[in-house]
Amino acid sequence: MDSVLVRLVVTVIFLVVTAVVGRRIGRMGKPYGFVKPAIHITLFTLVLLGVMASIYKLQGLSSGGQYAQISLYVTVLTLLTNLAVGASMIIIKRTNTNLVTIHKLSTLVMAISIIASIIFVTAEM
């Protein structure tokens, strides 16, 4: 369980850094350029890899972790939503406030579900 907890904490750190970079990108006007969205996408990939590694580690444990797995599956769904909406925002030439709102809300749900998985993993230790 310790290795899962470490992976989840590192994933939360990457998520916070990704949110900070995304907030800075949001304050910029379009066109965004190449570097900042590339950094944001790279950090997004690190969050995705951290969640997948945590799910993989939880499946190998015999002590349960079902609630943590469920919350991580919710995280994967929000990651996919974030990916689709983020790609749409990059492609669309004008700012769409609905897409921005969905992107921010899915990030919030993602953070809540990762924190819930940390709580569930900690409770099982």
N, C-alpha and C positions, 0 to 999 in steps of 0.2 A: 504493500500500500504506500510505502514511503516514496517509491519511484513514481507512482501515479501522481501523488500529491506534488512532487517536485515538478513534474511535467505540466501539471495544471497551473501551478503558480507562475512558471515561466511563460505559459500560454497567455495568462492574464496580463503579464507585463508586456508581451508583444501586442496584445489587444489594446492596451492603454496607449502605447506608442503609435500604433496604427490609427487610433482615434485622434490623437493629437495631430499627426500628419494630415489626416483627412480633414480635420477642422481648419488647418492652415490652407489646404487646397481649396476648401469651400469659401474661404475669405478672398481668394484670388479671383479675378475675373477670367472668363474664357477668352482665348484658348489657354489651357493649363500649361502647355509645354510638354516636355517628355520626361524630365528627370523626376519631378515630384510625384506624378501618378505612378511612375515605375517603382519608386521607393514604397509608395502606398500599396501597390500590388504585391511587391516582394514581402512586405510585412504581413499582408493578408495571407499569403502563401505559408508563411511561418506559423501563423495562427491555425490555419487549416491542418498543417502537419502536426502541430502540437495536440490538437483535438483528436486526430486520427491515431496518433501514437498512444494517447491516453485511453482511447476506446480499445485499442489492441492490447494494452497492458491489463485493462480491467477484465477482458475476456479470458486472460490466462490465469486469473486469480480464482482460487476455489472458495474464497471467503465471501463471495457475493458481489456487492457493488451494483445491484440492479438499478437502484434509483440514480446513482451517478451515471450509469450508462444511458438511462432514459434522458437525463438532462443533457448529456453530451450529444445524443441523437437530435434533440431540439436545437442544439448549437449547430449541428451540421445543416439542418434545414435553414436556419437563419444565415449561415455562411453561404449557402447556395442562393438564397434570396438576395443577399448582399452582392454576390458576384453578378447575378443577372441585372440587378438595378444599377450597379456601378458601371457595368459594360454599356448599358443603355445610356447612362449619363455621359459617358465619354463619347459615344457615337453621336448623340443628339447635339445639334449645334447651339441650341438655346437652352437657358436654364429652366428646368421644370421643377416647380416647388413640390409637386406630389412625389416625384421620384426622390428628391432630397429628403422629404419627410419619411418615406418608406425606408430609405437607406439608414437614416438616423435611428428610427424605431427598431429596425432589425438588429442594428448594432447594440442597442440597449437591451433587447431581449437576449442577444448572444451573451452579453456580459452577465446578465442575471442568471442565465442557465449555467455558465461556467462557474460562477460563484456558488450556485446551488450544488454543483457537482463537487466542488472543493469541500463544502460543508458535509455532504454525504460521505465523501471519502474520509474526512476527518472523524466523523461520527463512528465509522466502522473500525477505526484503528484501536 
